[in-house]
């Protein structure tokens, strides 16, 4: 037998082995792809049966404007269109709407600043009137076109911040004239303006949080500048609690998931919308063929659902749960390639959500302490003294699950949360110069009453 004759059976065997391995690989890929597609279909069906929107069209239907209600958003949009920008001189001297620093909470307004504020308010009387009229309307829906996807426009977000600043100036002028009723009307209008942003879009939620924080700081100015009665303090406490949508963040995540699913369905649109290349669409083709696309999409759905399920926990337990999910995501243990590209930085957004919770608790606690002060003729020595007459219990700082901090001042008191960094900085106020040696910001979430 020649060498050529002995080599033929070997080559024959190798071909069969390779063919067998290829067949196994093809079958495995087919099973993997079918299994991935089946799991994805089942998961989408479960979400649909639970009543969740899964497309931008369904999201739009969920947020659709109901013509049966008088729409407060119409009043707000009229206010936005009536807003008059500050001129150059006003821009130089005015806080909030201009480049000037806001006055210290115990600093009287000088005459020049007060005149500039009043002149600016006079130019914006029409906008202010609409902002106050809208307070009487609970229903508000803005004309959001969800079908635009990533290119969806919300021009009122910028205008909303401007009008929030306008209301801050109005309350400041009212304090200068010792008019607490007008000052509180401005505070209420600001809280109501923020509440109107209840919309299942994450950026709207973040602007809403910013407006609420602005109002809490504004209220701090009011309490330090004018004397409020117990009835007024109780009323504003009710506003702070009432003008909050507890499901707002959940709704924004539901909306964010719809946007994410749309990105999976049309990756070329999202890549161009993000300034990337339509080449992403081409790259996704082999991902779909072998089933990685379905697994990735399923991983994205599960990631977003885990974030939403975390909201079922008590407020003081959520931050730790979010951090655990975020750590898994950052290590690449959650979701595939496309999920890693499109999933938003939800840990950062939730930190802002927790900051808002802490700021609201600090504000409500300070209002309770001021009510105690009016009744007892002295500031409380500890927050425990506020229980049970003014508070059901001493509120917890959501950043470390310890009671909110409280400190007596030479005049008055301060209630504070340690904030995002988890470090007690002794009620250090937020300022660009307040930094640690490593350059990180050094500040807490505070409410000062210095009078």
Helices and strands as residue ranges (DSSP letters): H 3-49, H 56-62, H 72-82, H 88-93, H 111-123, H 125-133, G 134-136, G 146-151, H 156-176, H 180-195, H 202-225, H 230-242, H 248-265, H 267-273, H 279-290, H 292-310, H 315-330, H 337-342, H 346-376, G 383-386, E 396-397, E 402-403, E 405-408, E 413-417, E 445-449
